[in-house]
Amino acid sequence: MKKSLVTLCVLAGLAIIVFFWVKGIYNNFVTLDESVNTAWSQVENQYQRRADLIPNLVATVKGYAAHEKETLEAVIAARAKATQTTIDPSNLTAEQLQAYQAAQGEVSSALSRLLVTVEQYPDVKANENFKDLQAQLEGTENRIATERNRFNDVAKSYNMAIRSFPANLLAGMFGFEKRPYFEAEAGAEKAPTVEF
């Protein structure tokens, strides 16, 4: 009787230890998962800021360079496509992230073409509204890069936690899956050619 009571106490003690261990790991996964979702929201927030600046930039340039209709329409179309591409951060896959990144890359490319076009119009470059919008746009591009880096850092911490042994056993059991990273766009390793 005494031996079975000791065995029962030892088993109860082990069960309590295992419970608190599983609880701690699970709660850590939840905390890291929410950090990834928050970081993703900040990335989207900065891309939305850029999308909000584009109509004002296009309107300012349109007044000076109305015959550059094709360039202006490309910027508007890229913005529309990018704002329609949305991702649920809790269900983020590498393919979705790649599609999102491609849509945002089209916006960046269209904006680059617009800014090159503006170089031909000194009146636009001298316009205070344009200068202010361009400065805001440059600042937003820096914020986007910063938030993408933060997202990658948080995703890395989360991925390391769910892939480390023995926590990986619980991650699989509770459905925590690896999160993708932002990666450089194709051709980013080559410096752009600048011609005057």
C-alpha positions as CSV (number, residue, x, y, z in Angstrom):
1,M,0.0,0.0,0.0
2,K,2.8,2.4,0.9
3,K,4.7,1.5,-2.2
4,S,1.8,2.2,-4.5
5,L,1.2,5.5,-2.7
6,V,4.8,6.5,-3.4
7,T,4.5,5.4,-7.0
8,L,1.2,7.3,-7.4
9,C,2.9,10.5,-5.9
10,V,5.9,10.1,-8.3
11,L,3.6,9.7,-11.3
12,A,1.5,12.7,-10.2
13,G,4.7,14.7,-9.8
14,L,5.9,13.7,-13.2
15,A,2.5,14.5,-14.8
16,I,2.6,18.0,-13.2
17,I,6.1,18.6,-14.5
18,V,5.2,17.4,-18.0
19,F,2.0,19.6,-17.9
20,F,3.9,22.7,-17.0
21,W,6.7,21.9,-19.6
22,V,4.1,21.5,-22.4
23,K,2.2,24.6,-21.2
24,G,5.4,26.7,-21.2
25,I,6.5,25.5,-24.7
26,Y,3.0,25.9,-26.2
27,N,2.6,29.4,-24.7
28,N,6.0,30.3,-26.1
29,F,4.9,29.1,-29.6
30,V,1.7,31.2,-29.3
31,T,3.7,34.3,-28.3
32,L,6.2,33.9,-31.2
33,D,3.3,33.2,-33.6
34,E,1.6,36.4,-32.5
35,S,5.0,38.3,-32.9
36,V,5.2,37.0,-36.5
37,N,1.6,38.2,-37.2
38,T,2.3,41.6,-35.7
39,A,5.5,41.9,-37.7
40,W,3.6,41.0,-40.9
41,S,1.0,43.6,-40.1
42,Q,3.7,46.2,-39.8
43,V,5.0,45.2,-43.2
44,E,1.5,45.6,-44.7
45,N,1.1,48.9,-42.9
46,Q,4.2,50.3,-44.6
47,Y,3.2,49.0,-48.0
48,Q,-0.2,50.6,-47.5
49,R,1.5,53.9,-46.6
50,R,3.3,53.7,-50.0
51,A,0.1,52.8,-51.8
52,D,-1.6,55.9,-50.1
53,L,1.1,58.2,-51.3
54,I,1.0,57.0,-55.0
55,P,-2.3,58.8,-56.0
56,N,-1.0,62.1,-54.8
57,L,2.4,61.6,-56.5
58,V,0.7,60.6,-59.8
59,A,-1.7,63.6,-59.6
60,T,1.2,66.0,-59.0
61,V,3.2,64.6,-62.0
62,K,0.1,64.4,-64.2
63,G,-0.3,68.2,-64.1
64,Y,3.2,68.6,-65.6
65,A,3.6,65.6,-67.7
66,A,0.1,64.7,-69.0
67,H,1.5,63.1,-72.2
68,E,3.3,60.5,-70.1
69,K,0.0,58.7,-69.8
70,E,1.4,55.2,-70.2
71,T,3.9,55.6,-67.3
72,L,1.2,57.1,-65.0
73,E,-1.3,54.3,-65.9
74,A,1.4,51.7,-65.2
75,V,1.9,53.1,-61.7
76,I,-1.9,53.2,-61.0
77,A,-2.3,49.6,-62.3
78,A,0.6,48.2,-60.3
79,R,-0.8,49.9,-57.2
80,A,-4.3,48.5,-57.8
81,K,-2.9,45.0,-58.2
82,A,-0.7,45.3,-55.1
83,T,-3.6,46.5,-52.9
84,Q,-5.7,43.5,-54.1
85,T,-3.1,41.0,-53.1
86,T,-3.7,40.2,-49.4
87,I,-2.4,37.5,-47.2
88,D,-3.8,36.0,-43.9
89,P,-0.7,36.2,-41.7
90,S,-1.8,33.1,-39.7
91,N,-1.8,31.1,-42.9
92,L,1.3,32.6,-44.6
93,T,2.9,30.3,-47.2
94,A,6.1,30.8,-49.2
95,E,4.0,30.9,-52.4
96,Q,1.7,33.6,-51.0
97,L,4.6,35.6,-49.8
98,Q,6.2,35.4,-53.2
99,A,3.1,36.5,-55.0
100,Y,2.7,39.4,-52.5
101,Q,6.4,40.4,-53.0
102,A,6.0,40.2,-56.8
103,A,3.0,42.5,-56.7
104,Q,4.9,45.0,-54.5
105,G,7.9,44.6,-56.8
106,E,5.7,45.8,-59.7
107,V,4.8,48.9,-57.8
108,S,8.5,49.6,-57.1
109,S,9.4,49.1,-60.7
110,A,6.5,51.4,-61.9
111,L,7.5,54.1,-59.4
112,S,11.1,53.9,-60.5
113,R,10.0,54.4,-64.1
114,L,7.9,57.3,-63.0
115,L,10.8,59.0,-61.1
116,V,13.0,58.5,-64.2
117,T,10.4,60.2,-66.3
118,V,10.2,63.1,-63.9
119,E,13.9,63.8,-64.4
120,Q,12.9,65.1,-67.9
121,Y,10.6,67.7,-66.3
122,P,12.4,70.3,-64.2
123,D,9.2,72.0,-63.3
124,V,7.9,68.8,-61.6
125,K,11.2,68.4,-59.7
126,A,11.0,72.0,-58.5
127,N,7.3,71.6,-57.3
128,E,7.2,71.6,-53.5
129,N,4.4,69.1,-53.4
130,F,6.4,66.7,-55.5
131,K,9.5,67.2,-53.4
132,D,7.5,66.5,-50.2
133,L,5.9,63.4,-51.7
134,Q,9.2,62.1,-53.0
135,A,10.8,62.5,-49.6
136,Q,7.8,60.7,-48.0
137,L,8.1,58.0,-50.5
138,E,11.8,57.5,-49.9
139,G,11.2,57.4,-46.2
140,T,8.4,54.8,-46.7
141,E,10.7,52.7,-48.8
142,N,13.2,52.7,-45.9
143,R,10.5,51.8,-43.5
144,I,9.4,48.9,-45.7
145,A,12.9,47.6,-45.7
146,T,13.2,47.9,-41.9
147,E,9.8,46.2,-41.3
148,R,10.7,43.4,-43.8
149,N,14.0,42.8,-41.8
150,R,12.0,42.8,-38.5
151,F,9.6,40.3,-40.0
152,N,12.4,38.0,-41.1
153,D,14.0,38.3,-37.6
154,V,10.8,37.4,-35.8
155,A,10.0,34.6,-38.3
156,K,13.5,33.2,-37.7
157,S,13.0,33.2,-33.9
158,Y,9.6,31.4,-34.4
159,N,11.0,28.9,-36.9
160,M,14.0,28.1,-34.6
161,A,11.7,27.5,-31.7
162,I,9.3,25.2,-33.5
163,R,12.2,23.2,-35.2
164,S,14.3,22.7,-32.0
165,F,14.2,19.4,-30.3
166,P,12.2,18.4,-28.3
167,A,9.9,21.3,-28.8
168,N,9.5,20.3,-32.5
169,L,7.5,17.3,-31.3
170,L,4.9,19.5,-29.7
171,A,4.9,22.0,-32.6
172,G,3.9,19.3,-35.0
173,M,1.3,18.0,-32.6
174,F,-0.3,21.5,-32.1
175,G,0.0,22.5,-35.8
176,F,2.6,25.2,-35.6
177,E,4.3,25.3,-39.1
178,K,7.4,27.1,-40.4
179,R,6.9,30.6,-41.7
180,P,8.5,31.9,-44.9
181,Y,10.9,34.8,-45.2
182,F,11.1,37.8,-47.4
183,E,13.9,37.1,-49.9
184,A,15.6,39.3,-52.4
185,E,13.8,39.7,-55.8
186,A,15.3,37.9,-58.8
187,G,18.0,40.0,-60.3
188,A,18.6,42.0,-57.2
189,E,22.2,40.8,-57.0
190,K,22.9,42.9,-60.1
191,A,23.4,46.7,-59.8
192,P,21.0,48.7,-61.9
193,T,22.5,50.5,-64.9
194,V,22.2,54.3,-64.7
195,E,22.3,56.3,-67.9
196,F,22.2,60.0,-68.3
